[in-house]
Structure formats: structure tokens, C-alpha cells
């Protein structure tokens, strides 16, 4: 898509009209696939991202974001909004959104995704200088995948110890075909892209899964 502000404005109005017509799933698809969240983020369109995603809450409250959207997509929405809020300097709001995302992610039962969410929350609290909380979230992120250390295919984890971060990777092993398909599905997850972008942006580490 063109980076022309006029083109982006038209897409933003299209997303708004689609959302107001009750087609939230389609509106989210337009944002993720047509506007391309990652490109918008890389180009510094934080205010536009924030404005579009915040509009998915009819009350202005984070817990009311995208009520008609399935849970996994809602986690991607709230995580993206948190990232935009952080870049705009709205750190308290970003933290509230991150904590909501951590709560919403739990019922999915996807332990690596739960861990990635806790990692991003750890990184944000570290950025805010709340190092005790950052360490607690980092420990929770490690604990979330404690039973999966024998698996490969995802990078884990950023552990916040004071101002120091490290990336811990599981040992390499032969990858089965079912696990290869599982990894490919995770690689395409919007939430996962958001989490990795956040970790990489805040820690300066080249995090890949």
C-alpha cells in the first residue's frame, strides 16, 4: 500500500465505516492485511494505529475492545494498541493494556503465546523503571513454558534482570512434520509479530522465532 497520507486516510475511513456497519472481523482484516500494521509501525504512524484500534471500543474502555471478535484476534488487537500507546508515551495506559492482554491470553492455553505476552509486559515495566515488577513478569514468562523446554521452534525468553536482558534458546532437535506445521501457524500469528516487535524494539535484541 502507498504511504501517501491521503491513501491512508481513505483506508482509515473505510475501516471505520466497516466497523460501524457491524463487520468488526472485516475491519480488523483491513487493518492487518491492507494497511499492514508492521509497515505503519516502522514508518512511525503510531497516532494513526492508536486512533484506529482504540475506535474498536465503543465505551473507550480497554475491556470493551472488539467484543464481536474471536479471542485470539482480540489479543492481537489489544497488544497492538498497547504497543502504539507506549510509543506515544502513554506508558500507564500501555501497561494497563498489556495486563489485560495477559489475562485474555490465558484461556487460549497456548503456553508460548502466554510467555511472549508476559515478556512484553516485563519489557514495558523495565522501560518504566519498575524493575521488581519487570523481574516478576520475566520469571512468569519463563515459568509459563517450563514444561515445554524439550520443544524447539520458538525463541525464549527475554529475562529482565535490572537493566540486562538475555535470550534463552532451547537446544536444537529433529523437528517432526506436525510440529513444523504448528510452527508455521505460530509464525503467521499477528499477536506473535506484535510481541516480537515489542521485545526487539525495547531490548535492542534481534529476537526471532
N, C-alpha and C positions, 0 to 999 in steps of 0.2 A: 504494500500500500504506500501511496505517496505520503511524504512528511509535510506536505503543504497544510498549514493550519486550517485553511478553508475546507479541504477534503476531510480532515479530522473532525472539524466542527459538524460537517454533514453526517458523518458516521455517528457522532455523539448524539445528534438529534434523532437519528434512526434508531439507535439503541433505546433512547428514552421513549420514543413512540411505541416501539415493540414491547417494552416493559409495561407501559401504561395500558396497552391492549391486553394485558394479562398473559403474555407469552414470555415469561421470565427465562425459560430454558433457551429460547431462541436469542433473547437479548444477551445472555451470558455467552452463547456461542459466537455472536457477532463481535463481542469484546475480545474473547480469547483468540479466535481464529482470524477474523477480518482485520481488527485493529492491531492485533499482535501485541499482547501485554509486554513481552520481553523487549521488543523494539521500542515501544513507548517509554519503558523504564530506562533503557540505555540512552535514549535521547533526552532524558530529563523531564518528561511530561508528567511529573508527579502530581501536580494540581489537577490535570485532566483525569488521570487514573483515579485519584481520590474522589473527584466530583462524580464520575460515572458510577463507581462502586458504592459510594455512600448512598446514592439515589435508590439502591435496591432495598433500603429500609424505609418503609412508609412512615415510621414514627421517629426516625432519626436515632433509634437505639440499636446498638450492635446486634443484640439478640434477635432483632426482627429482620436481619438481612436475609433476603431471598427465601422467604418461608415456603414457597412453592417448589423450590429447587431441591433435588435429592442431596442427601447429607454430604457425600464426598465432594460434590461441586460447591456446596456451601462452605466447606473448609477451605477450598481454594480461593473463594471469594473473600472470606474474612482475612485470610493470610495475606492476600494481595493488598487489601485495604490497609492492613497493619503496616506493610512494607512502605506504602505510599505515605501514610501518616508519619512514619519515622523520618523519611526523607524530607518531609515538610517541617520537621522539628516538633511535631505533636507527640512527644515521647510518652506521656502518660496515657494518651488515647491509644497509641500503638501498643503499649503494654496491656491495656485492657482488652484489645482485640486479640492479641497473641494468647492471652489466658483463656479467652472464650474459644479460640480455635483449639487449644489443647483439650478443653472439655468436650468439644464437638467431635474431636478425632477419636477419643477413647472408645465409643461404641462401635467404631468400624473394625476394631480388633486387628488392625494392620500395625504390627509392632514396629517395623522400620519407619512407617509414616508417623506413628506416635512419637518415636525417638527424634525424627527430624524436626517435628514441631517443637519439642522441648529444647532441642539445640538452638533453634532460632530465638526462643524466649530467653534462653541463657545468654545468647549473644546480645540481645537488646538490653537486658538488665545489666550486663557488663558495661555496655556503652553508657548507661545511665549512672555508672559508678556504684551500683548496688551489688557488690562483689559476693557477699554472703548468699544472696538470692541466686546470683548467677551460678555459683558453685552448686547450689541445691538443685537447680534446674538441669545443669550438666550431669550431675550424678543420676538424676531421674531418667535422663536420656540414655545413659549407659545401662541403667537397670532395666529399662523397657525392652532392650534387646538382649538381655543377659542370657536368655535361653536359646538365642539364635547365633551364637558365636561360631558354630560349626558351618554356617552358611556363608556363601560368598555372593558378590554381585551388588553390594551397596557399600559405599564408603561410610564408616562411622568411627569415631564420633568426635565432634569438637568439644573438648572439656575445658571449661573456663576456670583457670586457677589464677586468681588475681588478674594480671593483665596478659597472661600467657595462654595460648591456645595450642592444641596439638591435634593431629588427625590420626586416628587409630584404625588400621585396616585389618580385617580378618585374613587368615592365611589363604593362599590360593588353593583351589581344589578342582577336581574334574566337575564340570557343570552338566547336569542332566538336561534333557530336552524340555521337560515340564518346567524346570527352574529357569531355563533360558527364556521360555515364553513369559513366565512370571516377571522376569527382569525387564523384558521388553515392555510389558504393560506398565510397570512402575516407571520406566524411563519416560513414558509419554504422559505421565500424570501431571496436570497443571500445578497441583499442590507441591509436588516434588520439585518442580522447576523453581517455584517461588522460594521454597525452603533453601535450596542450594544457592540461589541468587543472594538470599539474605546472608547466609553464612559466609559466602565468598566476599560479599561487599563489606561486611563488618569485620572480618578477621584478616582479610588480605590473603587467605589461603586458597589455592586452586582446588576446590572441593569438587570431585566428580564421583558419580556412582555408576 
